[in-house]
Amino acid sequence: MASKRINVLVYSGNGTTVEAVRHCLFTLRRLLAPHYAVIPVSGDALIKEPWTGTCALLVIPGGADLPYCRTLNGEGNKRISQFVERGGAYLGLCAGGYYGSKRCEFEVGDNKMEVVGDRELAFYPGTCRGCAFPGFVYHSEVGARAVELRVEKNALGEGSIPAVFRSYYNGGGVFVDAPRYRDRGVEVLASFTEQINVDPGEGAAAVVYCKVGEGGAVLTSPHPEFAPINLNKEADGPDFPQVVEDLKRDDAPRTDFVKACLTKLGLRVNQEDTTVPSLSRLHLSSMEPSETLGMIAGLQEIVSIRDGEEYIKDETDTFHLEKRNTWSLNSLASTLQGNESDETDQSNAGDDRIIDYNTVVKRIVVHEKDYPASKETPYFNHNAFYANLKHYQEKLKEDNNHFGNYMLYGEVVTSTNSLLEKNTQMLRRLPSGFTATATVQVAGRGRGSNVWVSPAGSLMFSTCIRHPMAITTVAPVIFIQYLAAIAIVEGVKSYDASYQDMPLKLKWPNDIYAQDLTKPKEKAYVKIGGILVNSHYSSSEYLSVVGIGLNTTNASPTTSLNALISLLPTPHPPLFTLEKLLARILTTFSSIYTRFCRTGFDRQFEETYYKYWLHTDQIVTLETEGGQRARIKGITRDWGLLMAEELGWEDRPTGKTWTLQSDSNSFDFFKGLLKRKV
């Protein structure tokens, strides 16, 4: 059973610069979403977490390579090398290019700047020597320039590939004698056309591809990932404004070159130009519209008045409470002209640039008389959601089934989890069961170093649960993640008649897996959803925010619920809709949670959880215990710890049992590894 590679990891640890990481994330997310999750990763995570099985590409961005060595030499580089040799891909940009070469020679002879030495990865079997051009200054644009590159189109295959283009450069080297290493799997992808400041040997290679075992590496001297729209013309350096203008003229061929390099590494690239979506207005509503004002009244003590308008300034975000009738009148003229927009980003219209979303005021439209109209929220039908929520609640006949009764929806948001969990003043005043949902997330969050891709078509929501401290001895808060997992599977299976055979499974502690449609003859599974639970203790209760992402109508990056319907008996039932599915999962979750508060994680819960999970009697390796083999036996009913019995000679039980916390360990299901979390 093999996992699907859907992660692109961008190293953001010691030695990297904030700007280099941001440029990487910006460009790669534009070109690779929704097929991959592009996320930053720390050095500790690369050394200690099981990232290799789900990673398609590891990126080492610009910065300084000596700190990379101090962090990753030894175990880190060993894992990176094995990852690439076994079919992975490596992209080294500027400092990452030096780092991926056998030898680094930087500013030789300069007592303050010189860095010389061998490097462990050695994907490029020769020397990367720099600076290729004079004037480099750390953390400055003084030595930056728009260098001209001549592209070796034959090495990059077919498609829209430029012959020549200009790229941002600031301190990179030249790959010495690159053509001489052709017989060792090295291909020159682009060369400098201008005079080099150091001895380049044969050629003037600026970008190279290196075949490494079953995988490959692309190493660059310049920064083709730097989009000129994100460069500040006012930065130091008298010639920098002209540099930015030169780069703007070649932005299209620069993008085409980056696409070609990613394709060379085996990634699936968006050929259509995509833009960074703007944040939309948020729409606050409730099942009984008249109750919305009551909820707003509970927030009044944190509301401030500015120029007659109401604002909530919280820890992370600032919210502007808009009265719906005022907003509608202000928008009437633009609506009549066909210019109506729900976007709220405070950035230049049409600009596709890096946005600091924390500085954007989030506008909340309060709907106290009726539900949001379809013209206001074209991608989410509130009437359908509340009708289905009421239908499922009536079927359950439970007075306390209230999850979803209050809803905050945005077409484009940062992260539903962050909107709730990172704004604790508002969170403390929200009713239990309050739910935030969105069509698209631009800064989605996952557990640890993980993230779940959140394209349109994925069901994304976060629900607030107020869990009393008084019941934690019977119902520990740690079990909420397990309850959410059960609620997802049972919610899908009870969506309507004929869905009970949907092939879903649970991976400990909080992932949803589905049968892999690409391998019908194998017992193979791929990730289809994930759960993230964050809890705060406040005034005798835990405030838990349960975030859920579930591929529903979208096929990328793995599979979707609608695709899985093809496995059900014919005639196939109707496709899932996001509104009805959200209502079903929330009512299921509410019912399960209510019973849990009375009974704790009793035997009935335990049997239900084991019915769906993937790990019964799975043999694993406990890397935290020196490679000790153990067999998974279940989870404890008191604190939700994973139980594993130690195995000895011929995998016979020794009588010793290990208990492992989900927050301290990570499970690489496909390789049978339990590793200590960072």
Residue pairs with C-beta under 8 A, 6 or more apart in sequence:
1 522
1 523
1 524
1 525
1 670
2 53
2 524
2 670
3 53
3 54
3 526
3 527
3 669
3 670
4 54
4 516
4 526
4 527
4 557
4 558
5 53
5 54
5 55
5 56
5 88
6 35
6 36
6 37
6 54
6 56
6 453
6 527
6 557
6 558
7 36
7 37
7 39
7 51
7 54
7 55
7 56
7 450
7 451
8 28
8 32
8 36
8 37
8 38
8 39
8 55
8 56
8 57
8 59
8 267
9 39
9 40
9 41
9 46
9 51
9 55
9 57
9 58
9 59
9 449
10 21
10 24
10 25
10 28
10 38
10 39
10 40
10 41
10 59
10 61
11 40
11 41
11 42
11 43
11 46
11 58
11 59
11 60
11 61
11 68
11 96
12 21
12 40
12 41
12 42
12 61
13 41
13 42
13 43
13 44
13 46
13 71
14 43
14 67
14 68
14 70
14 71
15 63
15 64
15 65
15 66
15 67
15 68
15 70
15 71
15 95
16 61
16 62
16 63
16 95
17 61
17 62
17 63
17 139
20 61
20 62
20 63
20 93
20 94
20 95
20 223
21 40
21 61
22 230
22 354
23 61
23 223
23 225
23 226
23 227
23 230
23 354
24 59
24 61
24 93
24 225
25 38
25 39
25 40
26 227
26 230
26 276
26 353
26 354
27 225
27 226
27 227
27 258
28 38
28 59
28 225
28 262
29 38
30 270
30 274
30 275
30 276
30 352
31 255
31 258
31 259
31 262
31 269
31 270
31 274
32 38
32 262
32 267
32 268
32 269
32 270
33 270
33 274
33 453
33 455
34 453
34 455
34 554
34 556
34 557
35 267
35 268
35 270
35 453
35 556
35 557
36 56
36 57
36 267
36 268
36 453
36 557
37 446
37 450
37 451
37 452
37 453
37 557
39 446
39 449
39 450
39 451
41 51
41 449
42 449
42 678
43 71
43 72
43 76
44 678
45 51
45 448
45 449
45 678
46 58
46 72
46 76
46 79
46 80
47 72
47 75
47 76
47 79
48 675
48 676
48 677
48 678
49 448
49 449
49 666
49 675
49 677
49 678
50 666
50 667
50 668
50 671
50 673
50 675
51 449
52 79
52 82
52 83
52 86
52 88
53 668
53 670
53 671
54 527
55 83
55 88
56 88
56 89
56 266
56 267
57 88
57 89
57 90
57 91
57 262
57 265
57 267
58 80
58 83
58 84
58 88
58 89
58 90
58 91
59 90
59 91
59 92
59 93
59 96
60 68
60 90
60 91
60 92
60 93
60 95
60 96
60 99
60 100
61 93
61 94
61 95
61 96
61 225
62 93
62 94
62 95
62 96
62 170
62 171
62 223
63 94
63 95
64 95
64 138
65 95
65 96
65 98
65 99
65 104
65 106
65 115
65 119
66 115
68 95
68 96
68 99
69 99
69 119
69 120
72 80
73 120
74 120
77 120
77 121
80 90
80 121
81 120
81 121
81 212
83 90
83 215
84 90
84 123
84 212
84 213
84 215
84 216
84 217
85 212
85 213
85 214
85 215
86 213
86 214
86 215
87 213
87 214
87 215
88 215
89 215
89 216
89 217
89 218
89 265
89 266
89 267
90 100
90 121
90 123
90 212
90 215
90 216
90 217
90 218
91 217
91 218
91 220
91 261
91 262
91 265
92 98
92 99
92 100
92 123
92 217
92 218
92 219
92 220
93 220
93 223
93 224
93 225
94 170
94 171
94 172
94 220
94 221
94 222
94 223
95 171
96 219
96 220
97 124
97 128
97 172
97 173
97 175
97 219
97 220
97 221
98 104
98 106
98 119
98 128
98 130
98 172
98 173
99 119
99 121
100 119
100 121
100 122
100 123
100 124
100 210
100 217
100 219
101 119
101 121
101 122
101 123
101 124
101 126
101 127
101 128
101 175
101 219
102 118
102 119
102 122
102 124
102 125
102 126
102 127
103 117
103 118
103 119
103 126
103 127
103 128
104 115
104 116
104 117
104 118
104 119
104 127
104 128
104 173
105 115
105 116
105 127
105 128
105 129
105 130
105 173
105 198
106 113
106 114
106 115
106 116
106 129
106 130
106 131
106 173
107 113
107 114
107 115
107 130
107 131
107 136
108 114
108 116
108 129
113 136
123 210
123 212
123 217
123 219
124 175
124 178
124 181
124 186
124 208
124 210
124 217
124 219
125 181
125 184
125 186
125 210
126 175
126 176
126 177
126 178
126 180
126 181
127 175
127 176
127 177
128 173
128 174
128 175
128 176
128 219
128 221
129 173
129 174
129 176
129 198
129 199
129 200
130 136
130 171
130 172
130 173
130 174
130 198
130 221
131 143
131 171
131 172
131 173
131 197
131 198
132 147
132 169
132 172
132 173
132 174
132 192
132 196
132 197
132 198
132 200
132 206
132 221
133 143
133 145
133 147
133 169
133 194
133 196
133 197
134 143
134 197
135 142
135 143
135 145
136 143
136 170
136 171
137 143
140 235
140 236
140 237
141 170
141 235
141 236
141 237
141 240
141 243
142 236
142 237
143 170
143 171
143 237
144 168
144 169
144 170
144 237
144 240
144 243
145 169
145 170
145 239
145 243
146 166
146 167
146 168
146 169
146 243
146 246
146 247
146 250
147 166
147 167
147 169
147 192
147 194
147 206
147 222
148 164
148 165
148 166
148 192
148 193
148 194
149 164
149 165
149 166
149 167
149 190
149 191
149 192
149 193
149 206
149 207
149 222
149 257
150 163
150 164
150 190
150 191
150 192
150 193
151 161
151 162
151 163
151 164
151 165
151 189
151 190
151 257
152 187
152 188
152 189
152 190
152 191
153 161
153 163
155 187
155 188
155 189
155 209
155 264
156 189
156 260
156 261
156 263
156 264
157 260
157 263
157 264
159 256
159 259
159 260
159 263
160 256
160 259
161 256
161 257
161 260
162 250
162 253
162 254
162 256
162 257
164 193
164 253
165 250
165 253
165 254
165 257
166 246
166 247
166 249
166 250
166 254
167 222
167 223
167 224
167 226
167 247
167 250
167 254
167 257
168 222
168 223
168 224
168 226
168 228
168 231
168 243
168 247
169 221
169 222
169 223
170 223
172 206
172 220
172 221
172 222
172 223
173 198
173 221
174 192
174 196
174 198
174 200
174 204
174 205
174 206
174 221
175 188
175 205
175 206
175 208
175 219
175 221
176 199
176 200
176 201
177 200
177 201
177 202
177 203
178 186
178 188
178 201
178 202
178 203
178 205
178 208
179 188
179 202
179 203
179 205
180 201
180 202
185 210
185 211
185 212
186 208
186 209
186 210
186 211
187 208
187 209
187 210
188 203
188 205
188 207
188 208
189 207
189 208
189 209
189 218
189 261
189 264
190 205
190 206
190 207
190 257
191 203
191 204
191 205
191 206
192 200
192 204
192 206
192 221
193 204
196 204
206 220
206 221
206 222
207 218
207 219
207 220
207 221
207 222
207 224
207 261
208 218
208 219
209 216
209 217
209 218
209 261
209 264
210 216
210 217
210 218
210 219
216 264
216 265
216 266
218 261
218 264
218 265
224 254
224 257
224 258
224 261
225 258
226 247
227 251
227 254
227 255
227 352
227 353
228 244
228 247
228 248
228 251
229 248
229 251
229 351
229 352
229 353
230 353
230 354
231 240
231 243
231 244
231 247
233 240
233 241
233 244
237 243
247 254
255 273
259 269
259 271
262 269
263 269
275 352
276 352
276 353
276 354
276 355
276 442
277 412
277 440
277 442
278 343
278 344
278 345
278 347
278 412
279 343
279 344
279 345
279 357
279 360
279 362
279 410
279 412
279 413
279 414
279 442
280 342
280 343
280 344
280 410
280 411
280 412
280 413
281 322
281 327
281 342
281 344
281 363
281 364
281 365
281 410
282 319
282 362
282 363
282 364
282 365
282 408
282 409
282 410
282 413
282 419
283 364
283 365
283 367
283 372
283 376
283 377
283 382
283 408
283 409
283 410
284 292
284 295
284 296
284 364
284 365
284 366
284 367
284 406
284 407
284 408
285 292
285 367
285 371
285 372
285 382
285 406
285 407
285 409
286 292
286 295
286 405
286 406
286 407
287 386
287 389
287 390
287 404
287 405
287 406
288 405
289 367
289 368
289 369
289 370
289 371
290 368
290 369
291 405
291 406
292 366
292 367
292 368
292 406
293 366
293 368
295 406
295 430
295 431
296 321
296 366
296 368
298 429
299 312
299 426
299 429
302 312
302 314
302 425
302 426
302 429
303 310
303 311
303 312
303 321
304 310
304 311
304 312
304 313
305 311
309 320
309 321
309 322
310 320
310 321
311 318
311 319
311 320
311 321
311 361
312 318
312 319
312 321
312 425
312 426
314 422
314 423
314 424
314 425
314 426
315 422
315 423
315 424
315 425
316 358
316 418
316 422
316 423
317 358
317 362
317 419
317 422
317 423
318 361
318 362
319 361
319 362
319 363
319 364
319 423
319 426
320 361
320 362
320 363
320 364
321 364
321 366
322 363
322 364
322 365
322 366
323 366
324 365
324 366
324 367
324 368
324 369
327 365
331 340
334 340
334 341
342 376
342 411
343 412
344 360
344 361
344 362
344 363
345 355
345 360
346 359
346 360
346 361
347 353
347 355
357 414
357 442
357 443
362 419
364 408
365 372
365 376
371 382
371 383
371 386
372 382
372 409
374 381
374 383
377 409
377 411
378 411
379 411
379 439
379 456
380 409
380 411
380 437
380 439
380 578
380 579
381 579
382 407
382 409
382 579
384 577
384 579
384 580
385 404
385 407
385 579
385 580
385 582
385 583
386 583
388 579
388 580
388 583
388 584
389 404
389 405
389 583
389 586
389 587
391 583
392 583
392 584
392 587
392 588
393 401
393 587
396 587
396 591
398 590
398 591
398 594
400 590
400 594
401 587
401 590
401 591
401 594
402 431
402 432
402 433
402 590
403 433
403 435
403 463
403 586
403 587
403 589
403 590
403 593
404 433
404 435
404 463
404 582
404 583
404 586
404 587
404 590
405 431
405 433
406 430
406 431
406 433
406 434
406 435
407 434
407 435
407 436
407 437
408 419
408 434
408 435
408 436
408 437
409 436
409 437
409 438
410 436
410 438
410 439
411 438
411 439
411 440
412 438
412 439
412 440
412 441
412 442
413 419
413 436
413 438
413 440
413 441
413 442
414 441
414 442
414 443
415 441
415 443
415 444
415 445
415 547
416 436
416 437
416 438
416 441
416 460
416 461
416 462
416 547
417 445
417 462
417 532
417 534
417 545
417 547
418 443
418 445
419 436
419 462
420 426
420 427
420 430
420 434
420 436
420 462
420 464
420 545
421 427
421 462
421 534
421 536
421 545
424 536
424 538
424 543
427 464
427 536
427 543
427 545
428 538
428 539
428 543
430 464
431 464
431 466
432 464
432 465
432 466
433 463
433 464
433 465
433 586
433 590
434 463
434 464
435 461
435 462
435 463
435 464
435 582
435 586
436 461
436 462
436 463
437 459
437 460
437 461
437 462
437 582
438 454
438 460
438 461
439 456
439 460
440 454
440 455
440 456
441 454
441 460
444 451
444 452
444 453
444 454
444 460
444 549
445 451
445 532
445 547
446 452
446 530
446 532
447 510
447 530
447 531
447 532
448 666
448 677
448 678
449 678
450 530
452 458
452 529
452 530
452 549
453 556
453 557
454 460
454 549
455 554
455 556
456 554
457 551
457 552
457 553
457 554
457 560
457 578
458 549
458 550
458 551
458 552
458 554
459 548
459 549
459 550
459 551
459 552
459 578
459 581
459 582
459 585
460 547
460 548
460 549
460 550
461 547
461 548
461 582
461 586
462 545
462 546
462 547
462 548
463 545
463 546
463 548
463 586
463 589
464 543
464 544
464 545
464 546
465 480
465 542
465 543
465 544
465 545
465 546
465 593
466 541
466 542
466 543
466 544
467 475
467 477
467 480
467 535
467 541
467 542
467 543
467 544
467 597
468 540
468 541
468 597
469 537
469 540
469 541
469 542
470 540
471 597
472 542
474 597
474 599
474 600
475 596
475 597
475 599
475 600
475 601
476 600
476 601
476 638
476 639
476 640
477 535
477 542
477 544
478 639
478 640
478 662
479 596
479 600
479 601
479 605
479 640
480 533
480 535
480 544
480 546
480 593
481 509
481 510
481 531
481 533
481 546
481 640
481 662
482 509
482 510
482 601
482 605
482 609
482 635
482 640
483 589
483 592
483 593
483 596
483 605
484 510
484 531
484 533
484 546
484 548
484 589
485 506
485 510
485 512
485 531
485 609
485 612
486 506
486 592
486 605
486 608
486 609
486 612
487 585
487 588
487 589
487 592
488 504
488 512
488 529
488 531
488 548
488 550
488 585
489 504
489 505
489 506
489 512
489 612
490 588
490 592
490 608
491 581
491 584
491 585
491 586
491 587
491 588
491 589
492 499
492 502
492 504
492 561
492 576
492 581
492 584
492 585
493 499
493 500
493 501
493 502
493 504
494 500
494 584
494 588
495 576
495 580
495 581
495 584
496 573
496 574
497 573
498 568
498 569
498 573
499 568
499 573
501 567
501 568
501 569
502 514
502 561
502 564
502 565
502 568
503 514
503 515
503 564
503 567
504 512
504 513
504 514
504 528
504 612
505 512
505 513
505 514
505 525
505 612
505 613
505 614
506 512
506 513
506 609
506 612
506 613
506 614
507 513
507 527
507 613
507 614
507 615
507 667
507 669
508 613
508 614
508 615
508 635
508 642
508 662
508 667
508 669
509 640
509 642
509 662
509 667
510 530
510 531
510 532
510 533
510 662
511 527
511 529
511 530
511 531
512 527
512 528
512 529
512 530
512 531
512 550
513 525
513 526
513 527
513 528
513 614
514 525
514 526
514 528
514 558
514 559
514 561
514 564
515 524
515 525
515 564
515 567
516 522
516 524
516 525
516 526
516 559
517 559
517 563
517 564
517 566
517 567
525 614
526 558
526 559
527 558
528 550
528 551
528 558
528 559
528 560
528 561
529 548
529 549
529 550
529 551
530 548
530 549
531 546
531 547
531 548
532 546
532 547
532 548
533 544
533 545
533 546
533 547
534 544
534 545
534 547
535 542
535 543
535 544
535 545
536 542
536 543
536 544
537 543
546 589
548 585
550 561
550 581
551 558
551 559
551 560
551 561
552 560
552 561
552 562
552 576
552 578
552 581
553 560
553 561
553 562
553 575
553 576
553 578
554 560
555 563
561 576
561 581
562 575
562 576
565 572
565 573
565 575
565 576
566 572
592 605
596 605
599 605
600 637
601 637
601 640
602 637
603 637
606 634
606 635
606 637
609 635
610 616
610 634
614 669
615 632
615 669
616 632
616 634
617 631
617 632
617 633
618 631
618 632
618 669
618 672
619 629
619 630
619 631
619 632
619 647
619 651
619 672
620 629
620 630
620 631
620 632
620 644
620 667
620 672
620 673
620 674
621 627
621 628
621 629
621 630
621 672
621 673
621 674
622 628
622 629
622 630
622 644
622 658
622 660
622 674
623 673
623 674
623 675
623 676
624 665
624 674
624 675
624 676
625 658
628 646
628 647
629 646
629 647
629 651
630 644
630 645
630 646
630 647
630 658
630 674
631 644
631 645
631 647
631 651
631 653
632 642
632 643
632 644
633 643
633 644
633 645
633 657
634 642
634 643
635 641
635 642
635 643
636 643
636 659
640 662
641 659
641 660
641 661
642 659
642 660
642 661
642 662
642 665
642 667
642 674
643 657
643 658
643 659
644 657
644 658
644 659
644 660
644 674
645 653
645 654
645 656
645 657
645 658
646 653
646 654
646 655
646 656
646 657
646 658
647 653
647 654
648 654
660 674
663 677
664 676
664 677
665 674
665 675
665 676
665 677
666 674
666 675
666 677
667 673
667 674
668 674
668 675
